[in-house]
């Protein structure tokens, strides 16, 4: 078992659960987590759009969690595990790095959203990278 990949899987799972919390608790959660005022307003108006977008994100994060847990050896082996983990790691690291460029032009979100979400994504990516490097030969 690889501790870093277990932590990586847990981090993605928590992120997925928080996204589901946004769906359940609505506009206040969308606002608190920085989804933007438009998503919060759409949620308040009963639009299905925030639910669909957020469900999609939660589903992707859940799959990413399963891949990390699979690579760690705590669930069954998933297909294309090396490729999936490389892509997941790259996406987390790239999102983390690119987000800092939006601080001065936040596109409907707050600069704080971009700072914090970028730091979080970088941490997730680094944890994945360490775990992937340690486990590579066993995948």
Backbone bond lengths (Angstrom), bond angles and torsions (degrees), N, CA, C in turn:
res aa  C-N    CA-C-N  psi(-1)  N-CA   C-N-CA  omega(-1)  CA-C   N-CA-C  phi
1 X - - - 1.457 - - 1.525 109.28 -
2 X 1.302 114.81 141.55 1.465 121.73 -177.89 1.524 109.07 -110.87
3 X 1.320 116.34 114.75 1.461 121.56 -175.20 1.527 111.29 -61.35
4 X 1.334 117.11 -41.64 1.459 119.16 -178.31 1.525 111.62 -63.56
5 X 1.311 117.99 -39.02 1.467 120.21 178.56 1.530 111.47 -72.72
6 X 1.320 117.06 -31.27 1.468 119.33 174.73 1.524 109.55 -65.71
7 X 1.331 116.36 -44.52 1.469 120.28 176.88 1.522 109.99 -62.91
8 X 1.339 117.38 -42.34 1.468 121.16 178.80 1.524 110.53 -58.75
9 X 1.321 116.25 -45.38 1.460 120.14 178.35 1.518 112.06 -62.79
10 X 1.327 116.10 -40.88 1.467 120.32 178.95 1.526 110.96 -65.53
11 X 1.335 117.58 -40.35 1.461 120.63 179.20 1.528 111.12 -62.21
12 X 1.324 116.50 -45.38 1.470 119.33 178.56 1.519 111.00 -65.32
13 X 1.338 117.09 -37.14 1.465 120.43 178.77 1.530 111.01 -65.26
14 X 1.319 117.07 -42.59 1.468 120.46 178.13 1.532 109.68 -63.33
15 X 1.319 116.95 -42.49 1.466 120.19 178.06 1.530 110.52 -60.59
16 X 1.336 116.92 -40.60 1.468 120.60 178.02 1.528 110.59 -63.11
17 X 1.320 116.86 -43.65 1.467 121.09 179.86 1.522 110.89 -63.73
18 X 1.331 117.01 -40.58 1.469 119.82 178.13 1.527 111.00 -63.78
19 X 1.320 117.01 -36.42 1.468 119.30 175.89 1.525 111.03 -64.85
20 X 1.336 116.86 -40.14 1.466 119.47 175.98 1.523 110.57 -64.62
21 X 1.321 116.80 -34.27 1.469 120.96 175.35 1.516 111.68 -60.57
22 X 1.329 116.35 -37.06 1.473 119.78 177.07 1.523 110.61 -61.71
23 X 1.315 116.58 -40.34 1.464 119.95 178.60 1.528 109.60 -64.49
24 X 1.314 116.39 -46.66 1.458 121.16 -175.52 1.529 112.32 -69.09
25 X 1.332 116.56 -45.76 1.464 120.48 -174.93 1.527 113.46 -90.83
26 X 1.319 117.29 -10.96 1.454 121.23 170.65 1.514 116.87 75.67
27 X 1.320 113.90 -148.74 1.464 123.15 -170.92 1.520 114.83 -51.22
28 X 1.334 119.67 -43.71 1.476 117.37 179.81 1.536 113.00 -58.54
29 X 1.317 116.39 -38.17 1.476 119.59 179.16 1.523 110.75 -72.64
30 X 1.331 117.12 -40.54 1.471 118.77 176.97 1.534 109.48 -58.35
31 X 1.319 116.28 -42.14 1.472 120.10 178.96 1.526 110.99 -66.28
32 X 1.328 116.86 -48.43 1.456 120.79 -176.61 1.526 111.43 -59.31
33 X 1.333 116.72 -41.77 1.459 120.28 -177.32 1.523 112.86 -87.49
34 X 1.330 116.88 3.62 1.459 120.72 171.14 1.515 116.14 80.46
35 X 1.306 117.21 25.95 1.464 119.60 -179.19 1.521 112.62 -69.64
36 X 1.306 116.52 -12.34 1.457 120.79 179.89 1.521 111.24 105.71
37 X 1.309 113.90 150.94 1.463 119.84 -177.63 1.529 111.65 -64.97
38 X 1.331 116.83 -33.64 1.461 119.33 -179.67 1.532 110.96 -62.77
39 X 1.328 117.61 -43.84 1.474 120.00 177.99 1.528 110.37 -63.96
40 X 1.326 116.67 -40.32 1.466 120.19 179.42 1.526 110.75 -63.82
41 X 1.328 116.33 -44.23 1.470 120.00 179.34 1.520 111.50 -64.99
42 X 1.321 116.73 -42.72 1.467 119.67 177.73 1.522 110.66 -60.97
43 X 1.338 116.70 -39.37 1.456 120.68 177.44 1.528 110.76 -62.84
44 X 1.328 116.16 -44.75 1.473 120.42 178.87 1.525 111.77 -62.39
45 X 1.322 116.74 -32.63 1.463 121.44 -178.40 1.532 112.21 -82.36
46 X 1.321 116.74 -2.22 1.457 120.36 178.78 1.515 114.26 81.45
47 X 1.319 117.49 15.23 1.459 121.05 178.05 1.529 110.51 -65.80
48 X 1.314 115.95 147.08 1.461 121.83 178.23 1.534 111.36 -81.60
49 X 1.332 117.25 -16.78 1.471 121.16 -174.96 1.531 113.66 -56.99
50 X 1.348 119.88 -50.09 1.469 118.22 178.80 1.530 112.81 -59.38
51 X 1.322 115.90 -38.00 1.463 119.90 179.29 1.520 111.08 -64.53
52 X 1.321 117.83 -44.09 1.464 120.84 -179.62 1.528 111.75 -65.41
53 X 1.329 116.34 -46.55 1.470 120.55 -179.64 1.523 110.21 -62.43
54 X 1.318 116.05 -47.43 1.461 120.92 -176.01 1.524 111.12 -69.70
55 X 1.318 118.02 -35.73 1.468 121.73 175.18 1.523 109.94 -62.82
56 X 1.325 116.85 -42.32 1.460 120.89 177.89 1.518 112.00 -60.28
57 X 1.317 116.16 -44.63 1.462 120.87 178.67 1.529 110.26 -63.90
58 X 1.330 116.85 -44.77 1.470 120.82 179.65 1.526 111.11 -62.28
59 X 1.326 117.33 -38.15 1.461 121.23 178.58 1.532 110.77 -64.88
60 X 1.322 116.79 -45.91 1.469 120.82 178.67 1.525 110.00 -60.95
61 X 1.327 117.15 -47.06 1.465 120.40 179.58 1.529 111.56 -62.00
62 X 1.321 117.43 -35.28 1.471 121.20 177.34 1.522 111.31 -65.98
63 X 1.313 116.40 -42.18 1.469 120.66 177.34 1.529 109.95 -63.87
64 X 1.333 116.33 -43.13 1.465 120.20 177.71 1.519 110.55 -60.41
65 X 1.315 116.87 -40.06 1.454 121.48 177.59 1.526 110.66 -60.70
66 X 1.321 115.97 -45.50 1.465 120.41 179.24 1.519 111.66 -61.41
67 X 1.333 117.60 -39.42 1.467 120.48 178.76 1.524 111.10 -64.33
68 X 1.326 117.37 -41.28 1.466 119.72 177.49 1.525 110.45 -64.82
69 X 1.330 117.39 -44.31 1.463 120.72 178.34 1.527 110.91 -63.58
70 X 1.312 117.11 -38.09 1.458 121.06 178.13 1.526 110.73 -63.82
71 X 1.315 116.47 -46.41 1.467 120.20 179.86 1.523 111.33 -65.37
72 X 1.331 116.43 -30.55 1.466 120.86 178.51 1.522 111.69 -73.85
73 X 1.317 116.80 -15.77 1.460 120.99 178.34 1.508 114.83 89.77
74 X 1.339 116.94 17.60 1.472 117.01 -179.65 1.525 113.80 -102.05
75 X 1.336 116.52 -10.25 1.468 120.43 168.90 1.523 107.74 -132.69
76 X 1.311 117.07 175.59 1.454 123.39 -177.98 1.534 111.62 -57.57
77 X 1.316 115.61 156.42 1.466 120.70 -177.61 1.536 109.95 -76.57
78 X 1.320 115.26 125.15 1.461 121.84 179.20 1.527 110.02 -90.56
79 X 1.335 117.23 155.43 1.469 119.79 -179.94 1.527 112.12 -69.94
80 X 1.316 115.35 153.80 1.469 123.40 175.86 1.531 111.99 53.21
81 X 1.309 116.25 39.71 1.461 120.62 -171.15 1.524 112.64 -64.04
82 X 1.328 117.60 -40.78 1.474 119.57 178.77 1.527 110.79 -62.61
83 X 1.323 116.08 -50.56 1.459 120.74 -179.16 1.529 110.54 -60.32
84 X 1.323 116.82 -45.53 1.465 120.78 -179.01 1.526 110.84 -60.28
85 X 1.317 117.24 -46.71 1.463 119.72 -178.17 1.528 112.15 -68.22
86 X 1.317 117.23 -34.78 1.472 119.67 174.85 1.523 109.30 -61.80
87 X 1.326 117.16 -47.79 1.465 121.04 -178.98 1.527 111.78 -64.90
88 X 1.315 117.18 -43.01 1.466 120.86 178.96 1.528 109.92 -60.32
89 X 1.313 116.24 -46.05 1.463 121.04 -179.87 1.520 111.09 -62.15
90 X 1.325 116.76 -45.54 1.469 121.10 179.30 1.524 110.71 -62.34
91 X 1.324 116.95 -42.85 1.471 120.42 -179.20 1.527 110.48 -63.16
92 X 1.319 117.27 -46.78 1.470 119.52 178.16 1.530 111.31 -60.11
93 X 1.337 117.20 -46.92 1.464 120.22 -178.39 1.522 111.56 -66.10
94 X 1.330 116.60 -42.70 1.474 120.17 -179.95 1.521 110.77 -65.53
95 X 1.333 117.18 -44.22 1.472 119.80 178.51 1.522 110.79 -61.39
96 X 1.316 115.96 -40.44 1.447 119.97 178.33 1.513 112.25 -62.33
97 X 1.314 116.93 -44.76 1.468 121.05 -178.31 1.524 111.71 -71.13
98 X 1.321 117.31 -45.50 1.463 121.53 -175.75 1.527 111.48 -67.19
99 X 1.305 117.52 -33.28 1.460 121.02 -178.18 1.516 113.79 -56.82
100 X 1.317 117.04 -31.51 1.469 120.14 -179.76 1.522 112.04 -65.04
101 X 1.328 117.54 -23.88 1.463 121.03 179.05 1.532 112.72 -74.37
102 X 1.338 116.89 -13.37 1.462 120.72 -178.80 1.524 113.61 -97.30
103 X 1.318 116.99 1.54 1.469 120.19 -178.16 1.526 111.01 -60.79
104 X 1.327 117.20 -42.61 1.470 120.02 -177.62 1.527 112.55 -81.94
105 X 1.319 117.66 -15.53 1.461 122.79 177.44 1.527 108.06 -137.63
106 X 1.326 117.31 78.25 1.466 121.07 -165.31 1.535 117.66 -75.08
107 X 1.318 119.19 -2.57 1.468 122.08 175.00 1.538 113.92 51.82
108 X 1.312 117.10 53.59 1.459 120.74 176.57 1.511 114.59 86.59
109 X 1.294 116.93 -1.84 1.458 121.23 176.85 1.520 107.90 -116.66
110 X 1.291 116.86 170.84 1.467 119.62 179.71 1.527 109.70 -87.61
111 X 1.326 116.85 153.58 1.473 118.75 173.96 1.533 111.91 -56.90
112 X 1.330 116.47 -35.04 1.465 120.35 178.75 1.530 111.39 -62.33
113 X 1.341 116.18 -37.39 1.465 119.60 176.59 1.516 110.30 -57.09
114 X 1.339 115.97 -47.38 1.464 119.79 -177.22 1.520 111.57 -66.34
115 X 1.320 117.66 -38.14 1.470 120.05 178.34 1.524 110.33 -64.02
116 X 1.334 116.11 -54.86 1.461 119.91 -175.06 1.527 112.84 -67.41
117 X 1.317 116.98 -42.99 1.465 118.35 -179.35 1.528 110.84 -67.16
118 X 1.333 116.57 -32.96 1.460 119.74 177.81 1.522 111.20 -68.68
119 X 1.321 116.61 -43.22 1.471 120.06 177.26 1.527 110.06 -61.09
120 X 1.326 116.36 -44.91 1.470 120.84 179.64 1.520 110.73 -60.15
121 X 1.329 117.19 -47.12 1.471 120.46 -179.65 1.526 111.35 -64.06
122 X 1.325 117.52 -39.26 1.468 119.72 177.11 1.525 111.11 -63.05
123 X 1.325 116.77 -43.22 1.469 119.73 177.93 1.524 110.09 -61.91
124 X 1.331 117.25 -46.43 1.468 120.59 178.44 1.527 109.82 -58.01
125 X 1.330 116.86 -45.19 1.458 121.23 -179.16 1.520 112.60 -63.82
126 X 1.318 117.25 -40.90 1.466 121.12 179.61 1.528 110.66 -66.09
127 X 1.328 116.87 -42.14 1.467 120.45 178.05 1.534 109.49 -62.32
128 X 1.326 117.21 -43.27 1.466 120.37 176.59 1.524 110.90 -61.38
129 X 1.318 116.74 -45.64 1.460 121.15 -177.51 1.526 111.42 -60.70
130 X 1.318 117.46 -45.80 1.468 120.60 179.13 1.525 110.29 -62.41
131 X 1.331 116.31 -47.76 1.464 120.31 179.53 1.517 111.99 -62.08
132 X 1.315 117.05 -42.26 1.466 121.14 179.85 1.527 110.40 -63.58
133 X 1.318 116.41 -44.23 1.470 120.24 179.20 1.526 110.78 -61.40
134 X 1.324 117.10 -43.99 1.457 120.87 -179.88 1.525 112.72 -65.63
135 X 1.312 117.06 -34.64 1.463 121.82 -171.79 1.529 113.16 -97.69
136 X 1.322 117.48 -6.54 1.460 122.69 -171.07 1.522 113.97 -46.35
137 X 1.318 116.51 -49.79 1.469 120.59 -176.29 1.524 113.29 -64.14
138 X 1.315 116.42 -22.72 1.465 120.40 -178.50 1.522 114.19 -93.97
139 X 1.316 116.81 0.13 1.469 119.56 -177.15 1.513 111.22 -90.79
